Amino acid sequence: MRLIANENFPQHLITALQQAGHDVTWVGDSHRGLADVEILRLAGREERIVATFDKGFGTLAFGAGAPAPAGIILIRIDPRRKQLAPRVVAALESDCPWAGHLATIESGRIRLRALPPAG
């Protein structure tokens, strides 16, 4: 899966996702301080799914008319939990239709909501 990780993403989780075979770029490497709406635009141009702990991305995609990226994965598990990386990696290996959705990964479930059409 092609992901763009928001600046709030812990490095150990990025590493775990890369080791699991995912193509992950981190906003902090080349776009530090980029506004969330610009991250959505960048994700759309690069055909990447935004991975974040920030609920504001869903608000932007649904309420503010921001450009819809390939998808958004919102992680609602405490980033300090020891089992964070294995849980997220396992969730991404499930058969969920990530593209075109706001997917919320929680401790015991994944919730999906279709993103509004681009344009």
N, C-alpha and C positions, 0 to 999 in steps of 0.2 A: 504494500500500500504506500502511496505517496502522501506524506504528511508534512505540514509546516507547523512546528511547535512554537507556541507563543512564548514570550520572554519569561513567563511565570512557571515554565515547565522545568522540573528538576533534571539536572544532567544525568543522574543515574537512570532515570526513566527513558531519556533519549537514547542512551547507550544500550539499554535492554531492548528497546524497539529495533534499533539498528542491528543488534546481534540476532534478533529474531527474523531479520531479512527485510525489514521495512526501510524505505527510502525517506529518511527524516532530515529536514533542514531546521535549524533553530533561528528564530528571528534575531536573537541576541548576537549571532555571529556576524551578520552582514547588514541588518536593518534595525539595530538597537534604537529604541525610542519611537519606532514607527507607530502611528495611530492605528487603533483597531480597524477602522474602516479601510485603511490602506493595506492592512494585513489581509483583509477579505479580498481586496482587489488583486493583490499579489498572489494569493492562493488561487483565485480564479484564472489568472494569466498562466500560472504554472501547473494548473490542474492538480492541485494538492488539497487535501482535506485539512482544515485547521484543527489542531489539537490544543486544548486549553483547559485551564481550571477557572476561567473567567466567564461568568454568566452573561456578561455584557455582549458577547458575540451573538448570542441568540436574540437578544433585544435588538441589536443592530440589524440582523438579517430579517426579523419579522416586523419590527415596529418602526424602524427608521428608514426602511427602504434601501439599505446598503446593498451593494452587489452581493449576490449569492455565490459563494465559492463552490467547489466540488462537493463540499460537505463540512460539517462542524462536529467534532467530538468534544463534548464537555465532560470532564472527569470530576465527579462529585465524591471522591474518596480523599481523605486527608493525605496530603503529599508526604507527611512524616511517617505514615504507616509502613511497617517493614514489608508487608505483602503487596504494596502498591504495584510494583513492576510486574510480578507474576500475574496479578489480577488483570491489569490493563493488557498485557500481552495475550493472555488467554481470551479476553473479550474480543480483541482485534482478530483473533483466529477463528471466531465464531462465524456463522454464515449470515450475519446481519447485512442488510443492504445499506452500507455506509454512505455511498454516493447519493447526493441529493437530499440528505437528511441532516437534521440536528439530532445527534445521538448522545444521550446522557448515560454515562457509565457510572453506576452506583455499586455499592458493595455486593448486593445480591441480584441485580437486574440491569438490563439495558433498555432504555426507553427511546423510541424513535418518533420523530415528527418530520414530515416532509417539508423541505424548505420551499419558500415561494419561488416561482419561476423567475429566471434571470430576465432583466429588461425592464 
